Amino acid sequence: MFKQRVVFVHGAGTFGAAAWPRQHGMTLTYDALFLRRHGFDPVAEPLASSFTEDAAIILRSLADDGRGAAGGHVVAHAQGAIAAMMAAVERPDLVFSLTLVEPACLSLTAELPATAAHISLMQPLFEVRHQLSDEDFQREFVRRVYATDLQQPATTEEKRSARRLRLQAPSWEAPLHIVPGVPTLVLTGGWEPLYEEIAGYLRETGALHRVAAGGHRPHDSPDGDRAIRQFIGGVSRSRPAQAS
């Protein structure tokens, strides 16, 4: 039986399948791929992020790789939503639907109050990030975003995670455009005005907006997971049947 493809794109933290624990069961219904963005590898040293490389990874995952059809649904979290939107703008024919979870699409709303305040707070830190150690950047990043302190990275993976964070390009520099004609769900946690502002902007351009508990990871909650599955299921049923 033919299964439609669903591609999952992580944010700046955990990556691959580990970033989507509640969505693993979707492999029973869909041809699910849990991607690793550019520079995210469990063994190799982290690399500087690239919006264009990430978008290319997504588009390659939507190609007809022998499964008999091209295209699929894209589910993306935080920074991953930037590349998801870029991929949909470049090849809307391949993107059946977009699900954007707490999307860090700040370049769309840079002039709105919450986004402008966030950029004002974070831009000075990003301007000196190459002069800071990985640990110092991560500590200050967490302090500014979450108003809390972070323990010093101890394990090899924690140190790699700190480096990946420092190597992420500022979200507000992404070359984003609205995606015309692609069914879009925006899922937020209702905890941070920045993400609610971005969701409101996307809702005004035609996206569906849902709020679920869970802070910055609403897809880990039962309601968030259900919203994702129901949205993709509805879009899937509306598409022409594919022969197996």
VEXMI-588313 format. One record per residue: x, y, z of N, C-alpha, C in turn; residue in one letter. Coordinates in pm, whole numbers, padded with zeros to 5 digits. Last residue first. Layout:
REM VEXMI-588313
(node (X Y Z) (X Y Z) (X Y Z) 'A');
...
***
This chain:
REM VEXMI-588313
(node (-00095 00198 -00549) (00009 00129 -00475) (00096 00049 -00569) 'S');
(node (-00191 00522 -00665) (-00190 00377 -00681) (-00073 00316 -00606) 'A');
(node (-00329 00773 -00470) (-00210 00726 -00541) (-00213 00575 -00548) 'Q');
(node (-00607 00997 -00491) (-00551 00870 -00445) (-00431 00831 -00533) 'A');
(node (-00574 01351 -00452) (-00610 01234 -00534) (-00539 01109 -00485) 'P');
(node (-00638 01487 -00120) (-00555 01471 -00239) (-00601 01350 -00321) 'R');
(node (-00779 01482 00108) (-00829 01572 00004) (-00752 01560 -00126) 'S');
(node (-00641 01321 00279) (-00768 01271 00226) (-00821 01356 00113) 'R');
(node (-00426 01493 00342) (-00403 01368 00269) (-00531 01317 00204) 'S');
(node (-00551 01691 00493) (-00492 01726 00363) (-00472 01601 00279) 'V');
(node (-00625 01532 00715) (-00725 01602 00636) (-00674 01641 00498) 'G');
(node (-00374 01444 00809) (-00474 01347 00763) (-00580 01412 00676) 'G');
(node (-00260 01685 00886) (-00201 01611 00775) (-00299 01509 00719) 'I');
(node (-00443 01747 01100) (-00421 01838 00987) (-00366 01764 00866) 'F');
(node (-00421 01528 01271) (-00550 01561 01211) (-00534 01651 01089) 'Q');
(node (-00149 01542 01345) (-00201 01425 01274) (-00333 01456 01204) 'R');
(node (-00138 01793 01475) (-00052 01764 01360) (-00112 01650 01278) 'I');
(node (-00321 01755 01685) (-00343 01862 01586) (-00263 01837 01459) 'A');
(node (-00198 01550 01829) (-00327 01526 01764) (-00354 01630 01657) 'R');
(node (00024 01684 01929) (00043 01570 01839) (-00086 01542 01761) 'D');
(node (-00106 01869 02094) (-00024 01913 01982) (-00004 01804 01880) 'G');
(node (-00233 01701 02281) (-00314 01790 02196) (-00235 01837 02074) 'D');
(node (-00009 01569 02402) (-00114 01493 02330) (-00196 01580 02236) 'P');
(node (00306 01735 02332) (00185 01717 02411) (00082 01636 02333) 'S');
(node (00508 01783 02158) (00528 01673 02252) (00404 01647 02337) 'D');
(node (00443 02009 02022) (00422 01882 01951) (00448 01761 02040) 'H');
(node (00526 02221 02177) (00386 02178 02188) (00356 02047 02116) 'P');
(node (00782 02326 02287) (00767 02197 02219) (00621 02148 02232) 'R');
(node (00781 02554 02433) (00841 02564 02300) (00831 02432 02223) 'H');
(node (00491 02458 02608) (00598 02556 02591) (00648 02560 02448) 'G');
(node (00277 02292 02631) (00406 02229 02606) (00519 02327 02585) 'G');
(node (-00055 02303 02486) (00039 02315 02597) (00172 02250 02560) 'A');
(node (-00135 02456 02174) (-00135 02338 02261) (-00031 02360 02371) 'A');
(node (-00318 02620 01924) (-00235 02634 02043) (-00249 02509 02127) 'V');
(node (-00324 02674 01571) (-00368 02599 01687) (-00269 02618 01801) 'R');
(node (-00418 02823 01271) (-00337 02835 01393) (-00402 02757 01506) 'H');
(node (-00377 02804 00922) (-00457 02763 01036) (-00369 02769 01160) 'L');
(node (-00300 03077 00698) (-00265 02957 00774) (-00368 02930 00883) 'A');
(node (-00352 03318 00566) (-00426 03199 00528) (-00396 03073 00606) 'G');
(node (-00237 03544 00659) (-00206 03509 00520) (-00268 03376 00478) 'T');
(node (-00308 03549 00922) (-00365 03652 00836) (-00336 03626 00688) 'E');
(node (-00143 03346 01016) (-00288 03324 01011) (-00355 03425 00919) 'R');
(node (00103 03473 01013) (00078 03365 00917) (-00070 03333 00906) 'L');
(node (00059 03654 01223) (00093 03703 01090) (00062 03596 00985) 'Y');
(node (00017 03477 01436) (-00089 03569 01395) (-00066 03623 01255) 'G');
(node (00268 03354 01452) (00151 03274 01416) (00036 03362 01368) 'A');
(node (00418 03574 01535) (00448 03511 01406) (00329 03429 01358) 'I');
(node (00293 03612 01785) (00293 03720 01685) (00320 03663 01546) 'E');
(node (00353 03377 01913) (00212 03407 01887) (00199 03518 01783) 'E');
(node (00628 03403 01934) (00575 03299 01846) (00426 03320 01817) 'Y');
(node (00639 03628 02113) (00710 03626 01984) (00647 03526 01888) 'L');
(node (00502 03562 02351) (00441 03654 02253) (00509 03654 02117) 'P');
(node (00480 03236 02465) (00577 03340 02427) (00515 03431 02321) 'E');
(node (00294 03037 02509) (00374 03083 02624) (00456 03208 02594) 'W');
(node (00161 02892 02318) (00087 02991 02392) (00163 03054 02508) 'G');
(node (00281 02712 02148) (00259 02670 02286) (00186 02771 02372) 'G');
(node (00154 02653 01812) (00233 02723 01912) (00194 02677 02052) 'T');
(node (00146 02569 01480) (00121 02517 01614) (00212 02588 01713) 'L');
(node (-00002 02629 01178) (00096 02683 01272) (00055 02637 01412) 'V');
(node (-00046 02473 00869) (-00085 02475 01010) (00030 02535 01089) 'L');
(node (-00137 02525 00533) (-00039 02547 00639) (-00106 02547 00777) 'T');
(node (-00142 02441 00193) (-00212 02433 00321) (-00111 02436 00437) 'P');
(node (-00021 02666 -00038) (00016 02544 00035) (-00058 02542 00168) 'V');
(node (-00080 02913 -00162) (-00148 02792 -00206) (-00111 02663 -00135) 'G');
(node (00232 03075 -00125) (00095 03080 -00176) (00042 02941 -00208) 'P');
(node (00419 03154 00144) (00399 03043 00052) (00255 03044 00001) 'V');
(node (00606 03453 00184) (00485 03376 00210) (00466 03270 00102) 'I');
(node (00959 03431 00227) (00843 03484 00157) (00724 03396 00193) 'H');
(node (01286 03502 00366) (01157 03434 00365) (01051 03509 00286) 'L');
(node (01591 03473 00417) (01519 03532 00302) (01383 03465 00283) 'P');
(node (01689 03541 00754) (01646 03445 00653) (01567 03513 00542) 'A');
(node (01759 03696 00966) (01830 03721 00841) (01784 03630 00728) 'E');
(node (01634 03613 01194) (01579 03732 01128) (01651 03767 00998) 'W');
(node (01787 03405 01293) (01664 03374 01220) (01610 03492 01142) 'S');
(node (02137 03397 01257) (02020 03464 01315) (01895 03443 01229) 'P');
(node (02275 03066 01223) (02258 03203 01170) (02135 03267 01235) 'A');
(node (02446 02879 01462) (02319 02903 01394) (02311 03047 01347) 'Q');
(node (02671 02842 01613) (02689 02845 01469) (02559 02866 01390) 'L');
(node (02583 02819 01872) (02660 02939 01837) (02674 02953 01686) 'R');
(node (02462 02566 01855) (02382 02684 01884) (02455 02811 01842) 'L');
(node (02683 02402 01812) (02580 02413 01708) (02497 02539 01729) 'R');
(node (02812 02429 02060) (02875 02481 01938) (02773 02498 01827) 'R');
(node (02631 02303 02229) (02664 02443 02252) (02727 02505 02128) 'A');
(node (02643 02047 02123) (02517 02120 02117) (02540 02269 02138) 'S');
(node (02900 01973 02191) (02866 01987 02049) (02737 02068 02034) 'R');
(node (02865 01962 02468) (02959 02060 02411) (02932 02081 02263) 'K');
(node (02686 01751 02486) (02646 01882 02536) (02736 01992 02481) 'E');
(node (02846 01546 02383) (02728 01588 02309) (02679 01725 02357) 'E');
(node (03041 01523 02585) (03080 01558 02448) (02962 01610 02369) 'T');
(node (02925 01677 02893) (02949 01565 02803) (02990 01615 02665) 'T');
(node (02897 01943 02999) (02993 01846 03055) (03026 01735 02957) 'A');
(node (02828 02289 03002) (02823 02162 02928) (02933 02069 02977) 'P');
(node (02721 02438 03305) (02830 02424 03210) (02819 02290 03136) 'Q');
(node (02371 02518 03328) (02492 02453 03378) (02595 02441 03267) 'Q');
(node (02219 02835 03291) (02244 02702 03236) (02372 02646 03295) 'L');
(node (01956 03045 03417) (02096 03010 03401) (02110 02865 03358) 'D');
(node (01696 03235 03251) (01744 03136 03348) (01891 03108 03321) 'T');
(node (01551 03361 03046) (01570 03427 03176) (01607 03327 03285) 'A');
(node (01538 03268 02789) (01456 03199 02888) (01468 03259 03029) 'Y');
(node (01697 03450 02639) (01572 03395 02584) (01481 03341 02693) 'V');
(node (01916 03522 02801) (01836 03625 02735) (01700 03572 02689) 'R');
(node (02015 03276 02892) (01980 03379 02989) (01888 03484 02925) 'R');
(node (02073 03148 02653) (01968 03094 02740) (01922 03198 02840) 'V');
(node (02283 03317 02567) (02165 03295 02484) (02048 03249 02571) 'F');
(node (02474 03284 02767) (02411 03415 02750) (02285 03405 02667) 'E');
(node (02536 03012 02729) (02490 03060 02859) (02416 03192 02845) 'R');
(node (02625 03008 02462) (02506 02933 02502) (02449 02985 02634) 'Q');
(node (02856 03169 02483) (02745 03209 02397) (02618 03138 02440) 'F');
(node (03012 03017 02658) (02972 03152 02697) (02854 03200 02613) 'D');
(node (03048 02781 02508) (02980 02776 02637) (02930 02914 02679) 'E');
(node (03192 02867 02284) (03061 02802 02268) (02981 02809 02397) 'D');
(node (03332 03196 02339) (03340 03051 02340) (03200 02994 02322) 'S');
(node (03315 03478 02114) (03283 03409 02239) (03310 03260 02227) 'L');
(node (03343 03585 01870) (03445 03624 01967) (03425 03552 02101) 'Q');
(node (03125 03516 01732) (03251 03455 01688) (03367 03493 01779) 'H');
(node (02924 03674 01848) (02927 03530 01876) (03058 03464 01835) 'R');
(node (02864 03938 01827) (02995 03905 01889) (03012 03755 01908) 'V');
(node (02614 03946 01713) (02719 04023 01649) (02858 03991 01705) 'E');
(node (02455 03806 01888) (02495 03740 01764) (02608 03816 01694) 'F');
(node (02421 04006 02085) (02489 03881 02117) (02538 03810 01991) 'L');
(node (02278 04206 01949) (02412 04234 02001) (02490 04109 02037) 'P');
(node (02032 04058 01890) (02127 04097 01785) (02266 04131 01838) 'Q');
(node (01863 04020 02110) (01953 03913 02069) (02060 03956 01969) 'M');
(node (01709 04253 02154) (01774 04185 02266) (01885 04092 02221) 'L');
(node (01614 04315 01903) (01692 04416 01976) (01769 04353 02091) 'S');
(node (01466 04086 01854) (01585 04113 01773) (01674 04214 01844) 'I');
(node (01261 04124 02044) (01349 04007 02050) (01478 04031 01973) 'H');
(node (01142 04358 01951) (01202 04356 02085) (01298 04239 02099) 'A');
(node (01047 04270 01703) (01146 04378 01708) (01216 04381 01843) 'A');
(node (00859 04080 01792) (00975 04038 01714) (01085 04144 01719) 'T');
(node (00673 04243 01923) (00740 04136 01996) (00866 04091 01924) 'A');
(node (00596 04441 01708) (00653 04473 01840) (00731 04361 01909) 'P');
(node (00720 04404 01367) (00614 04396 01467) (00673 04399 01608) 'L');
(node (00925 04388 01190) (00882 04522 01227) (00767 04522 01328) 'E');
(node (00964 04116 01142) (01072 04193 01204) (01028 04330 01252) 'A');
(node (00820 03906 01043) (00754 03995 01139) (00852 04089 01207) 'T');
(node (00980 03760 00876) (00847 03796 00828) (00784 03904 00915) 'L');
(node (01202 03699 01022) (01219 03798 00915) (01085 03840 00855) 'S');
(node (01130 03497 01197) (01133 03635 01246) (01146 03738 01135) 'L');
(node (01031 03227 01228) (01030 03300 01101) (01029 03450 01128) 'C');
(node (01040 02993 01390) (01131 03106 01412) (01145 03189 01285) 'A');
(node (00733 02845 01486) (00826 02880 01378) (00909 03004 01408) 'P');
(node (00599 02641 01647) (00676 02750 01705) (00778 02803 01604) 'E');
(node (00583 02442 01368) (00570 02438 01513) (00660 02544 01576) 'V');
(node (00409 02413 01083) (00517 02494 01141) (00494 02504 01291) 'L');
(node (00344 02213 00823) (00311 02227 00964) (00430 02293 01031) 'T');
(node (00229 02226 00495) (00331 02273 00589) (00272 02274 00729) 'L');
(node (00169 01994 00225) (00124 02078 00336) (00245 02117 00419) 'S');
(node (00298 01915 -00007) (00153 01898 00001) (00095 01984 00114) 'F');
(node (00544 02021 -00200) (00504 02034 -00060) (00352 02029 -00052) 'V');
(node (00592 02018 -00469) (00640 01904 -00391) (00590 01906 -00247) 'L');
(node (00497 02255 -00568) (00439 02132 -00621) (00479 02009 -00541) 'D');
(node (00657 02450 -00462) (00526 02427 -00399) (00457 02301 -00450) 'P');
(node (00957 02500 -00445) (00888 02389 -00512) (00753 02362 -00445) 'R');
(node (01017 02747 -00320) (01092 02704 -00439) (01018 02597 -00517) 'E');
(node (00839 02757 -00108) (00839 02866 -00206) (00906 02822 -00335) 'V');
(node (00912 02525 00028) (00777 02534 -00027) (00766 02647 -00129) 'A');
(node (01171 02590 00109) (01151 02477 00019) (01014 02486 -00049) 'A');
(node (01114 02801 00284) (01194 02826 00165) (01175 02714 00063) 'M');
(node (00972 02666 00484) (00904 02767 00403) (00981 02797 00275) 'M');
(node (01180 02500 00577) (01056 02441 00528) (00980 02541 00440) 'A');
(node (01368 02682 00670) (01400 02604 00551) (01275 02540 00492) 'A');
(node (01212 02772 00893) (01265 02865 00791) (01291 02790 00662) 'I');
(node (01163 02560 01058) (01051 02614 00981) (01097 02710 00873) 'A');
(node (01393 02514 01201) (01364 02427 01087) (01251 02478 01000) 'G');
(node (01375 02683 01419) (01458 02723 01305) (01433 02638 01182) 'Q');
(node (01068 02536 01501) (01159 02646 01533) (01240 02689 01409) 'A');
(node (01006 02244 01308) (01006 02309 01439) (01108 02423 01443) 'H');
(node (00789 02108 01060) (00915 02170 01099) (00899 02248 01229) 'A');
(node (00682 01888 00820) (00656 01930 00958) (00787 01984 01013) 'V');
(node (00547 01846 00505) (00665 01890 00580) (00621 01942 00716) 'V');
(node (00439 01587 00285) (00408 01686 00387) (00536 01721 00463) 'H');
(node (00538 01547 -00062) (00499 01501 00070) (00467 01618 00161) 'G');
(node (00703 01433 -00370) (00626 01522 -00285) (00590 01461 -00151) 'G');
(node (00662 01178 -00621) (00738 01282 -00554) (00645 01363 -00465) 'A');
(node (00639 00821 -00654) (00579 00955 -00657) (00672 01051 -00585) 'A');
(node (00774 00584 -00633) (00667 00594 -00731) (00599 00728 -00738) 'G');
(node (00997 00548 -00486) (00871 00513 -00420) (00751 00530 -00512) 'R');
(node (01229 00639 -00592) (01195 00501 -00619) (01064 00458 -00556) 'G');
(node (01228 00896 -00501) (01349 00817 -00483) (01322 00668 -00502) 'D');
(node (01118 01184 -00593) (01078 01045 -00617) (01204 00961 -00615) 'D');
(node (01187 01416 -00320) (01200 01367 -00457) (01146 01224 -00469) 'A');
(node (01197 01501 -00063) (01065 01496 -00126) (01069 01446 -00270) 'L');
(node (01460 01519 00004) (01380 01417 00074) (01241 01402 00013) 'S');
(node (01537 01738 -00145) (01587 01604 -00183) (01503 01494 -00118) 'R');
(node (01410 01937 00005) (01364 01909 -00131) (01414 01773 -00180) 'L');
(node (01562 01927 00244) (01418 01899 00244) (01369 01862 00105) 'I');
(node (01813 02000 00149) (01796 01870 00214) (01648 01831 00213) 'I');
(node (01758 02261 00064) (01796 02160 -00035) (01780 02019 00022) 'A');
(node (01713 02386 00309) (01603 02377 00212) (01632 02271 00107) 'A');
(node (01973 02364 00415) (01861 02297 00481) (01743 02281 00385) 'D');
(node (02113 02528 00237) (02147 02386 00246) (02033 02308 00310) 'E');
(node (01991 02774 00295) (01978 02716 00161) (02012 02568 00161) 'T');
(node (02062 02822 00563) (01921 02813 00525) (01905 02742 00391) 'F');
(node (02303 02673 00747) (02280 02729 00613) (02133 02710 00578) 'S');
(node (02535 02687 01025) (02406 02658 00964) (02395 02726 00828) 'S');
(node (02861 02549 01049) (02776 02667 01048) (02646 02635 00974) 'A');
(node (02881 02220 01197) (02913 02318 01094) (02820 02437 01106) 'L');
(node (03022 01998 01446) (02916 02087 01396) (02969 02185 01292) 'P');
(node (03202 01700 01358) (03200 01830 01424) (03089 01918 01364) 'E');
(node (03034 01379 01352) (03115 01486 01292) (03102 01616 01371) 'A');
(node (02835 01240 01508) (02978 01212 01520) (03064 01330 01471) 'V');
(node (02572 01315 01462) (02606 01261 01594) (02755 01240 01615) 'P');
(node (02520 01634 01315) (02565 01496 01296) (02605 01441 01433) 'D');
(node (02433 01913 01155) (02390 01831 01269) (02424 01685 01241) 'F');
(node (02495 02045 00923) (02580 02068 01039) (02543 01990 01163) 'G');
(node (02166 02068 00806) (02307 02087 00774) (02387 02119 00902) 'H');
(node (01938 01848 00985) (01974 01970 00914) (02125 01978 00893) 'R');
(node (01810 01535 00937) (01913 01609 01011) (01950 01729 00926) 'R');
(node (01465 01415 00940) (01586 01468 00880) (01685 01520 00984) 'L');
(node (01283 01148 00930) (01324 01241 01033) (01463 01294 00994) 'F');
(node (01016 01050 00731) (01160 01072 00734) (01191 01178 00839) 'L');
(node (00756 00817 00680) (00810 00927 00760) (00962 00931 00756) 'A');
(node (00505 00739 00515) (00647 00717 00488) (00722 00833 00554) 'D');
(node (00234 00672 00746) (00305 00751 00646) (00447 00700 00626) 'Y');
(node (00141 00495 00936) (00048 00546 00835) (00118 00614 00718) 'T');
(node (00349 00429 01096) (00252 00323 01064) (00161 00364 00950) 'L');
(node (00484 00658 01150) (00543 00568 01051) (00450 00454 01014) 'T');
(node (00367 00778 01361) (00314 00813 01230) (00375 00729 01119) 'M');
(node (00506 00718 01590) (00398 00628 01550) (00337 00660 01414) 'G');
(node (00674 00937 01628) (00730 00812 01575) (00621 00719 01523) 'H');
(node (00583 01166 01748) (00542 01143 01609) (00598 01013 01550) 'Q');
(node (00690 01195 01995) (00547 01163 01988) (00502 01130 01846) 'R');
(node (00964 01260 01938) (00927 01134 02003) (00780 01097 01990) 'P');
(node (01143 01421 01764) (01000 01402 01739) (00947 01275 01807) 'W');
(node (01412 01427 01797) (01343 01555 01810) (01192 01541 01800) 'A');
(node (01505 01177 01734) (01500 01214 01875) (01424 01345 01899) 'A');
(node (01527 01166 01458) (01407 01109 01520) (01393 01149 01666) 'A');
(node (01707 01476 01421) (01668 01343 01375) (01542 01297 01445) 'G');
(node (01800 01648 01729) (01780 01636 01585) (01749 01494 01547) 'F');
(node (01776 01903 01985) (01785 01763 01942) (01750 01753 01795) 'T');
(node (01796 02227 01872) (01836 02137 01979) (01856 01995 01931) 'G');
(node (01694 02383 01672) (01835 02401 01705) (01884 02306 01812) 'A');
(node (01463 02168 01507) (01509 02304 01535) (01657 02307 01568) 'G');
(node (01390 01934 01234) (01410 01975 01373) (01454 02121 01384) 'H');
(node (01147 01819 01025) (01266 01904 01027) (01280 01964 01167) 'V');
(node (01011 01541 00863) (01019 01615 00989) (01153 01688 00996) 'F');
(node (00794 01457 00607) (00932 01492 00640) (00932 01580 00764) 'V');
(node (00601 01203 00486) (00602 01314 00580) (00746 01336 00624) 'V');
(node (00453 01060 00194) (00572 01091 00272) (00546 01210 00365) 'R');
(node (00191 00820 00178) (00241 00954 00152) (00360 00983 00245) 'Q');
(node (00219 00486 00078) (00212 00578 00191) (00264 00715 00147) 'K');
(node (00055 00220 -00087) (00134 00342 -00097) (00111 00430 00025) 'F');
(node (00084 -00119 00000) (00000 00000 00000) (00089 00125 00000) 'M');
***
